[in-house]
Amino acid sequence: MPDVFADLVGQAEAVAELRRAAGAAAAVLAAGAVDRAPALVAVGPSSEAAPEAAPEAGDTEPGVLDPSSGMTHAWIFTGPPGSGRSVAARAFAAALQCAYGTGCGECPGCHTTMGGTNADVRMVVPEGLSIGVGEMRALVLRAASTPSGGRWQVVVIEDADRLTEAAGNALLKAIEEPPPRTVFLLCAPSTHPDDISVTIRSRCRVVPLRQPPATAVAEVLVRRDGIAPDVAQWAASAAQGHVGRARRLARDPEARKRREAVLAVPRRLTGVGAAFDAASALIEAAEAEAEASVAEADTAERAALETALGAGGTGRGAAGAIRGAAGQLKELEKRQKSRATRAQRDALDRALVDLAGFYRDALTMALRAPVDPVHTDTAALAGAGAQKWDAEGSLRRLEAVLACRAAIEANVKPRIAVEAMMLALWKG
C-alpha cells in the first residue's frame, strides 16, 4: 500500500516539509513517552521509517511541540481549488497518528485516519455557507481532551475561509493557548485577510500548495483509478489541474454533458433575450446538479433522525414522541437547505471556471501565446472568437466571468450575477 502522501499530486516541496514535521512530532512523543509507551518509538516497516531530517527532541519538554524543530501546533494549507489542500491536511494528520511517524500507510493510525474513523482526528467540513461559533466552540472543547491513542488530537478544518468572525475568535483563543497534544490544520485559498484573519495566520505555519501540472494529474488517474491514458490526459487538461474534477470528468458522462453545455454558451449569445436564456439555463443546471448531489444524503439523514426519534414505533407514547420531534426535524431541514445552497454555488462556480477557461483560450490565441489550450475540444471555437473579438475583447469577456465569480462569493444573488455576466459577454 502506498504511503499517505501518495495522492498529494505535484507537491514535492510540501510533502518533504510535512514528512520532516511528522518526524519531529514523533521525536517529541518519543522523548516524553518512551518509558510509558515503548510502542511509540517502534522501528518502521521500511528503511525510510526513521526520517533523516527528524530533529533531536531531547531538549524539548515532554509532549510539547518546539516550533524550531520543524513541527508546530497550528498549520495553514493554502492553494488554488484542486491543489489538494484537504488531501495534504488529512495525509499530515495520518502521518502524525502513524506508529512510525512517517505516514507509512500500513499501520492502524494511518488506516483509521485516511478512512475517517480515527477517534483523535476531527474533520470539520462545512455543509453550509459558513462555520458558526457554536460549532467551533464545541470542537475546541473536544479537542482539548487527551488523545485516546496516545499521540495527538488533530483538528482539520476544511474551508477555514468560511469561519464567521465569532468562530474565528473562538479558534484563535485555542491556537493562542493550545493544549499540549493538540494540532490544528486549517485549509484556505490564501493567507489574504479576506480568507483567513491576520491574527490566526500569524500563529500558524503556512504550507503553500500549487496547481499541479496536468501530466501529474493524468498519471494519478491512470495509476489510481485505472482510467485510459488518453482520457486521463484530456480530463486533467480540461479540469485545469483539479484532481477531483478531472476524475469526475473522466468517469461521469453527466459531468461531461454539463461541461459541454457550458462551453456552448459563447455560441448562444446572439442577443439580449438569448443572454437571459443562457443565464437561466446555467442557473437551472447548477440547481439540478446540486439537488442530485445532496438528495441521497438528505434522505438518509432524515430517515436516521426519524428512526432515532421513534418513527414507525408502535409502543405506548411513540406517536407523541414523533410529534414532539418537530423542532429537531425543522433544524435538520435548515441544515440541509444550507448545504444545498452551498452545493449549488459550488456547481455554478465549476461552470464559471470552465467558461473562464474558454475565454482564456481565446485570449492566448489572440495574443499568439505559445501555451496549450485548456479546452482542446473547443479550441477551434476559441480561435474563431479570438479572430472576432481580438485580445482586448477576449480579455473583457474573461474579466466578466471572473467578476461574476467574485460577486457570487460576496453573496450577490447568483441569478443576478450570472445575468449581468451574460449581458457583458454578449456586449463584449
N, C-alpha and C positions, 0 to 999 in steps of 0.2 A: 504494500500500500504506500502511495507517495506521502511525503510529509505534509503538514498542514498548510504550508505556503505554496503548494504546487499550483493552486488555482489563482494566485495573485499574478496576473499576466503583465509582463513588461515592466516590472518594478524592482529590478535587481538591487538598486541602492537602498530602497526602503526595506526590502527583505533582509539585507545584510545588517541594517541598523536594528531591526526588530529581533533578529537572532542574537545579536550581542546583548541587547537588553534582557531577553529571556534568560540568557546565560548568567547575567549579573544578578537577576532576581533569584535564580536557583542557588547562586553562591550565597546570597543573603540568607536564604532559608537554611542552607547547609550550616552556616556559621551559627545560626541561632537555634537550630532544632536537631542537630546531628545526634545529640545524646538521647533525645526523646523519641526521634523517628528516623532511624538509620535508613529506611527505605527511600527517604527524600534525596539521598545522595548516591543512589544506585548508579551503576555504570550503564550507559545507554546501549541500545541494540546494535549500534554500528560504531565505527571509528570516529564518526563525527559527533558522537553524543556529548563529549566534553568540549565546548567551543574554545578555541584558542584565544578568542578575544574576551572571554569571561574574566572580569576583573577580580582582584583579591577582595574578599569581604571581611577579612579578619579585624579590620579597624572599624567596622560598622556595628552599631548597636543591634543586637539580635532581633531579627524580624522587622527592622526599619530600613526603608529604602534610602540609598545615598545617591542623589542625582548625578554626582560626578562619576559614578561607576558605570554609567550607561543606562541605568534604569531609574525611573521616577514614578510617582503615583498618579499622574494625570497626563493624558496624551490627546492630541487632536490630529485626526487624519483628514487632510484636505485634498481636493482634486475635482476635476470636472465629472459630470454624470458618466457612469460607466467605467471610471478609472479603478474601481474596486475598493472604495473607502470601507464599506461594511465588511467586505471579504477580508481586508487587511486586519480590521479590528477583531473579527471572530478568530482569524488564524493566530493573532497575537495572544488573544485570550486563551486559546488552546495551548500555545507554547508555554504560557505562564502556569497552566494546570498540568503540563506534561511531567511525568515522573522523572524524566531525564533532563528537563529544562531546555529541550531542543525543538519541541514540536514534531516529534518523531512520526506521529500519525498512527502509531501502533498501540500505545498504552491506553488504559481506561480514561485517563484525563483528556487525552486528545479526542478519543472516540465520543465521549459524552458531550464535550464542548462543541465539536463540529456537528453533532446530532441534535444539539439544543436541549439536552437533558441533564447537563451538569448543574447540580444544586447551588454551586458557588459562582455561576456566571448568569447574570441577568441581562437580557436583551430588551431594550426599550425601542420599539418600532412604532412610531406614531401612526395611528389609524385615521386621525382627523387632520385638521389644518394646523394644529399646534399641540404642544405638550404643556399641560397645565401644572399649576403649582401644587395641587393636591397629589397628583401622581408622582411628582418629583420628590415631595417631602416623604411620602411613603417609601419610595425607592431608597432615598438616602438613609432612612431609619433602618431598613432591612440590610442595607449594605454595610452598616456598622457592626453587624454581628460577626462572630468568629467563624472563619471558614470551616465548613464541616469536613472537608477533605484535607485540612492541614496546610494548604498552600495559600491561595489568595482569594479574596472576594473581588470579582471583576464585574464592573457595570459598563455595558456597551450601550451608548445612546446613538442610534442612527438618526440622521437628520437633526442634529443638535441646533441647526439654524431655526428650527420650529419651536424652540423653547420660548415661552412667554417671558416677559420681564421678571415677573414674580418667580417663575420656575427657575430662571437663570440665577436669581439671587439665592434661592434655596440650594442650588447646585454649587454656587460659588462658596457658600459657607462650608459645605462639606469638603470642597477642594482645598480651602484655606486651612482647615483643621481636619485632615484626613485620618481615619482610623489606621492603625499601623499595618494592617493586612488588606487594605482596600485599594484597588486600582481603577481609575475612571478612564474610559476610552470613548472619545467623542468623535463623531463624523460630521463634517460640514464642507460646503463647497469651497470656502476660503476662510482666511482669518480677518476679512473685512468686518468692520463693526456691524454692518447690516446682517452678517451671517452669524457671528459669534461675538459676544461682548469682549471689550478690551481687557477687562479685569479677569475674566476667565482665561482668555488667551495668554495673559502674562504669567499664569501659573501652570501652564501646560507645555509639554514638549510637542513641537509640530512635526508631523511626518507628511511632507508634500508628495502626492502621487501625480503622475502624468497620464495623459491619454495614451493607452497602449497602441502600438502600431498594428495595422490591420493584419500583417503577416503573423504576429504573435497571437492575435485573437483567432485567426484561422487555424493555427496549429493546435490550439486548445480545443476547438470544436472538433477537429479531426481525432485528436488523441482521446479526449474525454467523452465525447458524445457520439463518436462513430459516424460523423457526417462526411459526405463525399468531399474531397479536396476542392473541386471547382465550386460547389455550392457554398462551402465554408468560406472561400476567398471572397465570393460575391457578397455573402451576408456580412462578413467582417467589414468590408468596404462600405456597404450601404448603411451599416449601423454606426459608422464613424468611430470605431474603437470601443463601442459599448458592448461588453461581453454578453450580458443578459439579453440585450436586444438582438444581437447577432444570432444567438441561439434560437430566439423566438422566430426570427425571420427564416432561419434555415429549416425549422421543424413545423411551423404553423402556417398552413395555407391561408387561413383567415387573416393573419397578420400581414402576409404579402399582399392580399387583396386590399386591405386598408391602406397600405403604403402606396399601392398603385393609384388608388382613388385620390390620395393627397397630391401625388405628383402630376395628376391630370388637372389640378386646379388652374395652373397658368393658361392652359388652352381654353378653359371655360369662361375666362374673364373678358367677355365681349361687350359689356355694358353695365349700367348701374343695377338693373334687375338681376343679371347673371351674377354680379358680385354678391348681392344679398342671398341669392340661391346657394352659391358656393359656401357662404358663411354658415347658413342653416345646415347644409349637408355635413360640414366639418363638425359642427357642434353636435348634431344628432349621432354621427358616427362615434364621437368620443363618449357620448352618453351610453350608447349601446355597448361599446367595449367595456366601459366601467361597470355597467349593470351585470354583464356576463361574468366579469372577474370577481364580483363580490356576492353574487346571488347564492352560490353554493355555501359559502361561509356564513352568510346571513341566516339561511335556512337551518343550518346545523346548530348555530348558536341559539337561535330561538327555541328549537326543539329541545336542546340540552337544558336551557333555563326552565322551560315549562315542565320538563320531567322532574327537575330538581325541586320545583315548587309544588309538585303533586298533581300535575295534569294527567288525566287518564286514571287516576286513583278511584277506588270505589268504597274506600273505608269512610268511617264517620268523620265529617269535617273536611273531606277532600274538596268538595265544591266551594266551601267557604275559603279554603286556603288559596285556591287559584284566583278567586275574586279579589282577595286581598293582595295579590301579587301584581296588580295593575301598574303600580309605581315602578316596580323593577322592570317590567316589560317596556314601559314607556322610556325608561333610561336606556335600555338596550336599543330601542328604535332610534333614539337620539344619537347614540354612538355609531350605529350602522349608517345613519344618514350622513354623519360627518365623514365616515370612511368612504362612502360612495362619492361625496363631493371631492374628496382628495383623489380618489381613483379617476374621476372624470377629468380633473385638472392634469393629472399625470398623463392620461391618454391623449389629451389635447396637446400637451407640451411635446410629446413624442411626434405628433403630426407636424407641429411647427418646426421641430428640428429637421424633419425630412424636407419641409418646404424651404427652410433656410439653406439646406444643402444644395437644393436645386439652383437657387439664385446665386449661391457661392460659385457653383459650376459655371453659370452664365458669366459671372464677373471675371473669373480666371480665364475663361475663353476670350472674353472681350479684351483682356489685357495681354493675351497670349502668354500667360504664365506657364512655365514648364512643370506643372503639377498634374497628377491624375485626378479625374473627376470623382466625386463622392458617389454619384448615381450613374454607373456605367450604362444602365439600360435606358436612361433618358438623356444621354449625352448629346444625341442629335437634336432633341428638342431644346436643350440648354444652349447649344450652338446657334440654333435659329434665333433664340431670344437674344443672345449676345449681339448678333448682327442687327437686330431690330432696335434694341434699347441702347446699345453701346455701353461702355464701362460705367458711366455716370448713372444711367438709368437702371442698370443691374444693381449698383450699389444702393440706390434709393430703395429699391424693392427689398433687398436684403435687410436694410435698416428697418423697413416697415415690419418685417417678420420679427426681428429681434425686439423692436419696440412693443409689439403685441405680447411677446413672452414676458417682458418686464412689467407691462401693465397688469397682466393676469397675476403675476407674482405679488404685485402691490394691491391685490384684491379688487381690481376692476372687474365688473361682471364679464365673464368670458364671452357672451354673445356680443356685447357692445364692443369689446376689444377686437374680436375677430371681424366684425362687420367693418370697423374702421380700417383694419388692416387690408381687407379685400378691396375696399374703395381705393386705398393708397396704391395697392398693386395694380389695379386697373388704370388709374390715372398716371402712375409712374412718377 
